[in-house]
Structures are given as structure tokens and as C-alpha cells.
Amino acid sequence: MTTIQALTIDGQYSGFDVVGHAGAGTIGNDLVCAAVSFLAITCANALESVAKVKPVFDQADGRMWVFVNPHDLNHDAKVILDVFMQGAKDLLEAYPANVQLIK
């Protein structure tokens, strides 16, 4: 199961922590894991390329952690993090046996 945790400060999304493999298919053929990974990587990249903020980022096998300093949370960064959370909610709704969301 993949666990997606929203990181918040003062009620505002400031990042996310994605841990685990979805287990919805074989290694290399797990569409849920691929969807979660694509969502997380796209949003992390968009924080830099669209919002022009430099998030703190850590990635290891089966884990991706992204955090934006609250002082850097501009409008675009907030929208990108909101889009990430909407995508996480959508994945949870579609694949509840493979995705857990912690707010």
C-alpha cells in the first residue's frame, strides 16, 4: 500500500510524504504506483519550474518527501500543492485498497 501524507503548517499544505509501493501489480507494471509517482514528481518539478520555489526534497526507494518553507509558499506553490492533494484524493477514491491518505 502507498501512504500519502499531507504536510501542513497552520492549516496550509506545505508538502507531502509518499511512502510504499501500491501493490496493485507486478514490479514495473503497477499502474497505481506509476500514477502516484507521476503525480508526486510532476508536482515537485512544478514547484520549481512554475512556482519558482526550491522545495526541500528527498527520494529513496519507495519514498518521496517534498516540503516548501512556509515563507516560500506563493500563490502558484499553494495551487500546485492543492492540485497534488486533489490528485491524491482521486487516487484514494479510485484505488482504496492500494492508497492511504493522511491529512
Summary of the structure (lengths in Angstrom):
residues: 103
radius of gyration: 13.1
end to end distance: 16.5
largest distance: 41.2
contacts: 311
relative contact order: 0.26
helix: 41%
strand: 29%
